[in-house]
Amino acid sequence: MRLILVRHGETSWNKERRVQGGDSDIGLNETGFEQARKLGAFLKKENIIAIHASPMQRAIATAEAIANHHRLPVEVDQELREIGVGELEGMSLPNLNTTFSQFLMRWWQQRGARESLDGETLVELQQRAWKVVEGLVRTYAASHGHNDRTAVVVVSHFFVTLAIILKALDLPPDCFTKFRVDLGGVSILEFNDYGTRLLTFNDTSY
């Protein structure tokens, strides 16, 4: 079974380079809808048997553009929402003077002295997102087999996608600062009896 991980398309906050976590339900902008349309066409020939999405409207709209080509419903899962960043929500990224990933890493390392930010760590996010993945593998691999070409799509967010990939590859969570997932990026994990492989990472070639 393959798991196709998709990051949602662009929103106005992405364009303005503002922090967009799990408490900001911002919809796709015009560019984002065009990205979603192209994504749907790109994945049209895949043997997709299910599509799951974060509850955020930017993820649902992206998932619906893919689902339209497969006559499938979009299953919404609350545990796929983006990471909670507390008081960082909506902050202008240029004001951080670093990448958001690096800023978050410093924040998590100093969290004991900065509890007022009231956010969520990547480990906490990874735990909830991985439970979803385990459920999908149990459900769909059991009914369709591990070694065929069937695929399940998960449309979510930057940190959700990376958290799942790092867990699947047995990499420590702090490795997330070394990876980049673009808006609309497609990554594919393959689950087999002998383990999990990353087949594609951050494909935006469409």
C-alpha positions in Angstrom: 0.0 0.0 0.0 1.2 3.5 -0.7 0.4 6.6 1.3 0.3 9.8 -0.8 1.0 12.8 1.5 -0.1 16.1 0.1 0.5 19.6 1.5 -2.4 21.9 0.9 -2.3 24.7 -1.7 -1.5 28.4 -1.1 -3.5 30.7 1.2 -3.4 34.4 1.6 -1.4 33.9 4.8 1.2 31.7 3.0 1.6 34.5 0.5 2.0 37.1 3.2 4.4 34.8 5.0 2.5 34.6 8.2 2.5 31.7 10.7 -0.4 29.5 9.9 -0.9 26.8 12.5 -3.8 24.6 13.7 -5.9 27.6 15.0 -6.1 29.5 11.7 -8.7 28.2 9.3 -7.6 30.1 6.2 -9.0 29.1 2.8 -7.1 28.7 -0.4 -6.5 31.8 -2.5 -6.7 31.9 -6.3 -3.2 30.4 -6.6 -4.1 27.7 -4.1 -7.2 26.7 -6.1 -5.1 26.5 -9.2 -2.5 24.3 -7.5 -5.3 22.0 -6.2 -6.7 21.7 -9.7 -3.3 20.7 -11.1 -2.8 18.3 -8.2 -6.1 16.6 -9.0 -5.0 16.2 -12.7 -1.6 15.0 -11.6 -3.0 12.2 -9.4 -5.9 11.3 -11.7 -4.3 8.0 -12.9 -3.3 6.9 -9.4 -5.2 3.9 -8.0 -6.6 5.9 -5.1 -9.0 4.1 -2.8 -9.5 6.7 -0.1 -8.8 10.3 0.6 -8.4 11.7 4.1 -7.9 15.4 5.0 -7.2 17.7 7.9 -10.3 19.6 9.1 -8.8 22.9 8.0 -10.6 24.3 4.9 -7.4 24.8 3.0 -6.7 21.0 3.2 -10.3 20.0 2.5 -10.5 22.1 -0.6 -7.2 20.6 -1.9 -8.5 17.1 -1.1 -11.8 17.8 -2.9 -9.9 18.7 -6.1 -8.2 15.3 -6.0 -11.4 13.4 -5.0 -13.3 14.8 -8.0 -11.3 12.6 -10.3 -11.9 9.5 -8.3 -15.6 9.8 -7.2 -14.5 9.4 -3.6 -15.7 11.3 -0.5 -13.2 13.2 1.5 -12.9 11.8 5.0 -12.0 14.5 7.5 -9.8 13.6 10.4 -9.3 16.0 13.3 -6.0 14.5 14.2 -4.5 15.7 10.9 -4.9 19.4 11.7 -1.7 21.5 11.6 0.5 21.9 14.7 -0.7 24.2 17.4 1.6 27.2 17.8 -0.3 29.2 20.4 0.6 32.9 20.5 2.8 32.6 17.4 -0.3 32.2 15.2 -0.5 34.9 12.6 3.0 36.3 13.3 4.9 37.7 10.3 7.7 35.2 9.4 10.2 37.9 8.3 10.1 39.2 11.9 11.5 36.0 13.2 14.9 36.6 11.5 15.2 32.8 10.8 13.1 30.0 9.3 10.0 29.1 11.2 11.3 25.6 11.7 14.5 26.8 13.3 12.5 29.3 15.4 10.2 26.5 16.6 13.1 24.3 17.5 14.6 27.0 19.8 11.1 27.6 21.3 10.6 23.9 22.1 14.1 23.7 23.6 13.3 26.7 25.9 9.7 25.8 26.5 9.9 25.5 30.2 10.6 29.2 30.4 8.0 30.2 27.8 4.9 28.3 28.6 2.7 31.3 27.8 3.0 30.5 24.1 0.8 27.5 24.8 1.7 25.5 21.7 2.3 21.9 20.7 5.6 20.1 20.1 6.4 18.1 17.0 6.5 14.9 19.2 2.9 15.6 20.3 1.8 16.3 16.8 3.6 13.2 15.5 1.9 11.0 18.1 -1.6 12.0 17.0 -0.8 12.0 13.3 0.9 8.6 13.4 -2.2 7.0 15.0 -4.1 8.1 11.9 -1.5 6.5 9.7 -1.5 3.3 11.7 -5.3 3.1 11.3 -5.2 3.7 7.6 -2.5 1.0 7.1 -4.5 -1.5 9.2 -7.8 -0.7 7.3 -6.6 -0.5 3.7 -3.5 -2.8 3.7 -5.6 -5.6 5.3 -8.3 -5.3 2.6 -6.1 -4.6 -0.4 -2.8 -6.2 0.5 0.6 -4.6 1.2 2.2 -5.1 -2.2 -0.2 -3.8 -4.8 -0.4 -0.3 -6.3 -3.4 0.9 -4.3 -2.9 4.3 -2.6 -4.5 6.3 0.2 -4.2 10.1 0.0 -3.7 12.2 3.1 -4.0 16.0 2.6 -2.6 18.0 5.5 0.1 20.5 6.3 3.8 21.2 6.5 4.5 19.8 10.0 2.0 17.0 9.7 3.5 15.7 6.5 7.1 15.9 7.9 6.1 14.3 11.2 4.6 11.3 9.4 7.6 10.9 7.1 10.2 11.2 10.0 8.3 8.6 12.0 8.0 6.2 9.0 11.7 6.4 8.4 12.7 6.2 12.1 14.4 9.6 12.0 14.4 11.8 15.1 11.9 14.6 15.2 14.5 17.3 15.3 15.5 16.3 11.7 12.5 18.3 10.5 14.6 21.4 10.2 16.6 19.7 7.4 13.6 19.1 5.2 11.3 21.4 3.2 7.8 20.6 2.0 6.4 23.1 -0.5 2.8 24.1 -0.9 1.1 21.4 -3.0 4.1 19.1 -2.5 3.5 15.4 -3.0 5.4 12.8 -1.0 4.8 9.0 -1.2 5.5 6.4 1.4 5.3 2.7 0.5 4.3 0.2 3.3 5.4 -3.4 2.8 5.8 -6.5 4.9 9.5 -5.7 5.1 9.2 -2.1 6.1 8.5 1.4 4.9 10.2 3.3 2.0 10.0 6.9 0.9 9.4 6.7 -2.8 8.8 10.4 -3.6 9.5 13.6 -1.6 8.0 17.0 -2.2 7.2 16.6 -5.9 5.8 19.8 -7.4 6.7 18.9 -11.0 3.1 19.1 -12.1 
